[in-house]
């Protein structure tokens, strides 16, 4: 019955999404590390590629205007809280935007931010143990005992934080409840229609947390899935090498929004593509950040 209802609802959803105009392009040596659509505008985070290091450097733009530049290795997606936005600068700074950017404290291996029960939480790898710190008071609120490696994307799901460790000594999906599902290439995560979806390399999987198992949905024609997001009754999936954007509808039928044809080797990269609120970002040949609208 639920499947039939979702199938009927698909008839009323927009299903012909396509790539629109390019609205942003960075300097050649800066790749994309995060896209965050917010009520304040569109935040774009870029980071100097390894080919051009040292020095490490990251930038944060708001609606195309540079609002921050610092020595952070990367800057991930932002998390809102009242009249501000928080961003994690890996091996750099915890940042807060309130009309301007303020450095709050130093961070180590931290890129993931998530709003958990109304509180923005930054997840930091502290000597092999991931801990979730409140961005408001810097207190440890959560610990992730499963897996070893940097959590690159996290979600608040059924009263717990679940994060994806794509690479590292012990990669997989790790929860603040102590749960763990081993999986390499598990950096993307998203809640969609009450269920949790993630990545396993270039595969979209359903993460069945209670049963601690992964169910394959579909394999995509790319090397790696970087990010997932839910928007307009679709699950949006960003893959790289070659770069592409796909949607899955309410009954998990796949449609290609656009795929570029450049082939390249991403190596161990955990960044390079993203999607948020109708904006798709990629890194041309893993080097040049570009942002497109979808329409």
Buried (B, 14 or more C-beta within 10 A) or exposed (E): EEEEEBEEEBEEBEEEBEBBEEBBEBEBBBBBBBBBBBEBBBBBBBBBBBEBEEEBBBBBBBEEEEBBEBBBBBBBBBBBBEEBBBBBBBBBBBBBBEEEBEBBEEBEBBBBBBBBEEBBBBBBBBEEEBBBBBBBEEEEBBEBEBBBBBBBBBBBBEEBBBBBBBBBEBBBBBBBBEBBBBBBBBBBBBBBEEBBBBBBBBBBBBBEBEEEEBEEBBEBEBBBBBBBBBBEBBBBBBBBBBBBBBBBBBBBEBEEBBBBEEEBEBEEBBBBBBBBBBBBBBBBBBBBBBBBBBE
